[in-house]
Amino acid sequence: MPTPPRLTPRRTPSRPFLVGAAVASLALLAGGAAIPSDAQLTAAGTTTAARVVAPTASNPRNPLAGRPWGVYKGGSDMAWKPYVNATGTTKTLLGKIALRPKAGWFGKWIINAAIADKVKKYVAISQDGNPDALVQLTVFRMVPWEHKACNRLPTTAEVASYKQWINRFAGALGNAHVALVLQPDGPFAMCVPKNSTVPSRLIAYAAKRFSEQSNTSVYIDGGASDWPAHHPERAAAFLVADGIKYVRGFALNSTHYSTTGANIDYGTQVVAQLAKRGVPGKHFIISTSSNGRGFTFSKARGSDPDNAKTCATKAERVCVTLGIPPTADVDNPKWKLTAARTKAAAKHVDGYLWFGRPWLVRQASPFSTARALNMARTTPF
């Protein structure tokens, strides 16, 4: 097995904060917080929902195209309450995040007994009465994961709990139209004791189970164009082990800041590598939430690459700001991609989604109003 590339540190969301967020969500669902009316949202002055885009001729079966993208408006989104409580210009700026279609995160902080109910409520709020709306979700349930996965394997009890949680989550999706990102920080699948296949087998279990839902499109996290850097064959190898054959494709840039163009190039190479391994025709999605001024992770400004410096002005570079708004319109000339990248995107990319969360401290918790406002003010899009 090739020597794994250097793995960058990650931090999972802290349980105390997320429990609080869950409580806030339940309170909102029960009427404990006011959800703005459509008129109030319009008055905020922010056009946010992704417009319905037809599939491209070279990607005619794109499951993310040809339908509206739902926007979750509730307390499980850490950006929501700050938006609801804001006024004036601050509200308009925060609306660039809070009112856009994003992929809500679900993980070990939600107990097995509660996961089905929480998923159903999240889906219902995102659909807002329209069963045709696309709901976006991120599953971050592996235990252990990130650097902890380099030191030990899941116990027998953890394996059983994982499968039960996944089964309950998948069942709660029903026939909803879903884009699901599976296990961010995917390259940690290469960092396991004694080259064990247990973590990848569990991800493959989840990939297969979620894909059994009639309208769920699964994208297994494949890292980013700079992780594992310059090694699309390594990404393809762990994606095959993770069950890529069962799903629509893979996801890139969930926790990094790489440019959209670089990820198109890299993802296209991964598609080719997967085909060489007997898994042809895969597609991918790119998180554009943090790459409005994209850069490689190693060049992040600030003391912590996971919490890289946000842009202070529109002229600043090597800083974090919002990228292309969520859309299936991947080959639009206004994204200013090269002709080659535009063509590759039209063929291989299902959408630019926001499943990274750079407005959170270390992309985990809590919500940072200062980071959010800086990114909303400086985005080139």
N, C-alpha and C positions, 0 to 999 in steps of 0.2 A: 504493500500500500504506500503511495507517495507520502512524503512527510507533509503533514498539514501546514498551511501557512500560519503565520503568527496571528493569533486570535485576539481581538481587542476586547477590553473589559466592558461588561454590560451590567445594568442594574435592573432588577425586576421591580415592579411597583410595590410600594410598601403596603402591607396588609391593613394597618390602622387607617390610612387615608382612604383606601378603596372600600373598606367597610363603611366609612362615613359617606362616601359617594353613593354606595348602594342604598343607604338609608335615605339620603337626599332624593334619590331616584324614586323610591317607594312613596315618599311623601308627596312628590310632584304628581305621581300617578294617582294618588288618592285625593288630589286637589289641594295639597299643602303649599304649592307654589303656582303662581299664575303663568300660564303659557300664553304668549302674545297671540292676538288674533292675526289673520292674514292681513288685515288693514294695518295693524301695528308693524308687522314685518315689512310691509311695503313702505311704510313711512320711515323706516330706518334708512332707506336709500341704498340698500345693498342688493344687487342682483346676484343670486347665489346658486340656485338649483341648476344642475347640469341639464342642458337642453337635450331633447331626444335626437339622437344622431343615427342615421341609417348605417348598416354594415358597409364596409368597403368591398369593392369588387374582388379583391384578393383575400378577403377574410369574411366571406358571406355568412358564416354561421357564428359570428361573434355573439356570445350570449349576453354581453353587456350593452350591446347596441340595440336600437329600435324600441327602447322603453324608457320611461322617466326614471330618474335616480332619486330614491327617497332620502329625505333629510330627517335625521333623528333630532327631536327637539325635547330634551329631557335631562334629568339630573345625572344619568350615567355618563354623559359627556361632560368632562370637567370644564369645558369652555362655556357650557350653557348658562350656569348660574351667573357668572360674571357678566355675560352678555345681557341677561334679563335685568340685572340690577344697574347696568350702565345707562348713561344718558348722553345725548348730543353726539359730538364727533367720536367720543370713545365708543359709544354703542355702534355707530356706523362702522368703525374700524374692526371692532370685535366681531361684527356680523360677517366679515370676510372669512372668519373661521367657523363661528358657531352655526351659521346658516348654510354651510356648504355640505354636500354629501361626503361623509367620512365613514371609515370602518371602525365601529366600536370594538373595544378589546374585552375579551373574556378569558379568565384564567383561573389558577388554583385558589385565588382569593374568594371565589364563589363556590360554596360547598356543593357536593353532589345533589343533596336534597333540594337545593334551590335553583339549580342551573336551568332546568326546563322552563320554569315559570319566568325567570328573568329573560330568557331568550324570546319567549312568546311575547312578552310585553315590549321588548325592544323592537321586535319585528313589527308589531301592531302600530307603535308610535311612528316608526320609519315609513310604513306604508301609508299612514294617514288616510285609511279608507280605500286605497287603491291597490288591489291585490296584484296588479301588473307592475308596481313600482319595484325597482331593484333595491335590495337591502344589503349593506356592506358590513361584514363582520371579520374580526381577527381572533383566532384561537391561539392562546399562549399558555397551554396547560401542562406541558411536559415537566416532570419532576424526577430528578434534578435537571437543570438546564443552565446554559451559559457556562461560566467557568466551573461551577459545581459539577457539571456533567463530565468534566475532565478528570474528576477525582473519584467518582463512585457511580454505580449503576442504580437504576430504580430497584427498590425492594419488591418482593412478591406482592405485598399489600399495595404498593404504589402502582404497580402494573394493573392490578384488578380495579383499583379506584379510577385510574386513567380511562380504562375501557368503559366503565360504567358511566363516567362523566360524559365521555364522547357520545355514547349511545343515547343518553338522555338529551344532550344538546341537539344531536342530529334529528331525533324524533320530534323535537319541538319546532323544527324548521318547517315541517309539513311540505306544502306545495309552493311556499314562498319563493320568489325569484331572488337568489342570493349569490353574491360574490364573496367568497370566503378565503381569507389569507391564513394559511396554516403554519404555525410555529415560526414567528420572526426570529432573526438571528440564526438562520438555517445552517451556516457553516459550522456551528458547534456540533453538528452531527458527526464531524470528522474528529472531534476531540473527546473520545471516550476511552475508558480503561481497557487495555488488552484488545483493542480493535473490536470491541463487542458490537453486535448488530442489534442489540435490544432497543436502544432509543429509535433507530431508524425503523425497526419493525413496528414499534408503537405508532410512529408518525404514519407509516404505511397503513396501519389498521384504521387510523382516523381518516386518512385520505380516501380509502375504499368506502368506509361507512358514510362519510358525508356525501360522496358521489352517488350513493344509492338514492339520495333524495332527488326527486324528478327535476327540480329546477335549481339545484345548487351547483355552482361552478367553483371548483376548488383550485387554488394556486398555492403550491408549496413554496415557502420562502427559500430563495436560492442565493441570498447574500446581496451583493451589489457589484458594480463594475470594478470596484477597488477592494473586493473581499469575497472570495479569495482572489487577490490581485493577479490579473493576467493569466488566470488558470481556469478557463471555462470547462476544461476537461474534468477538473476536480469537482466543480459545481455539478456537472452532469453525473458524475459518479455517485455523489451522495443523494442527488435527486432520484436516481434510479433505485437506490436502496430505500428511499423514503416513499416509494410507491407512485412515482410520477406517471406510470402507465395507467393508473386508475383515474387520473384527473385531467382537467382542461390544460393546466400548465403550471407555471411558476411565477413567483413574485420577486421583484428586485427593489433595493434601496429603502427598505423599511426603517432602518436606523442609521443610514448614512446620508451623505449630502451630494452624491455624485450627480453630474449633469444628466439631463434626460438623454442627450445625444450619446454620451458614453455608455449609458445603460442600454440604449437601443443596439449599439454595436456589440456589447458584451452579451446581451440576451440572444441576439441573432447567432452568435458563436455557440452559445449553450444549446440552442435549438439544433444546430448542426451536430454538435457532439452527442446529443441525445439520439438523433437519428442514426448515428454510427453505432450506437449501443442498442439498436433495435426498437427505439421508441420515437417514431417520426411524428411530425405534424403538431408539435406542441406550441402553445402560445404563451405570452407572458404579460404581466402588468407591471407598471413602474410607479412607485410612490414619488409624487412631485411636491409633497407638502413642504419640503425643506431645501429645495435645490434651485430656487430662483436665481441664485448666484453660485451655482454648483462648484464643488471642489472635492478633492480626495480627502478621506478621513484623516490621514496622517498630517495634513496641512491645516487642520482645524485651529482657529485662533482661540486663545484662552487656555486655562490650565487643564480643562477637562474636555476631551474631544466629544464625549457624549452630550456635552452641554456647550457646544461651540458658540462663539460670540455672534450675536445677531447684528444685522446691518444697522448702522446709524443713519446712513443717507443712501439715496438711490445710486450714487456714484461709487459707493464702497464695494470692494470685491473680497473674496475669501471670507464670507460671512453668511449667516443663515437668514433667508427670507423666503416668503411663500413662492412656490413655483407655479407651473401651469395648473389652473383650476381643474378640479375633477371632471373628467370628460371621456367619452368614447371617440371623440373627434381627433384621433391621433395624428392624422396627416394634414391638418389645417396649416396653410402657409403662415398664419400669424405666429406659429411657434418658432419660426425662423430656423428650422432644421435644414441641413443640407439635403440636396435632392436624393442622395443615396439613403440617408437616414429616414427621410419621409417615405420613401418606397418600402424600406424594411419595416417601418412602423405600421404602415397600411397592411402589410402581410402578416406580421407576427404579433403585434401589440394589440391587446383587447381594450386597454384603457389606461389613462393616467389617473390613478386613485390617490387618495390621501389616507394611507394606513400608517404612515409615520406621524409622530406627534411632537414636533419641535417646540410647540408653545408650552409644553410641560417641562419642568426641571428634570434634566437628564432623560427626557422623553418618557418619564415614569410618573412622577408626582412631586409637588402639586402643580396646578395651573399657575403660570407666571404671567400676570397682566403686562408687565414690562416687556417680556419677550414677545408676547402676542402683538402688542401695539407696535413695537419696532418692526416686526415682520409685515404687518398690515400696511404700515406707512411706506415701506421701501420696496414692496414687491414690484417687479417690472410687468406683471400681468394684471 
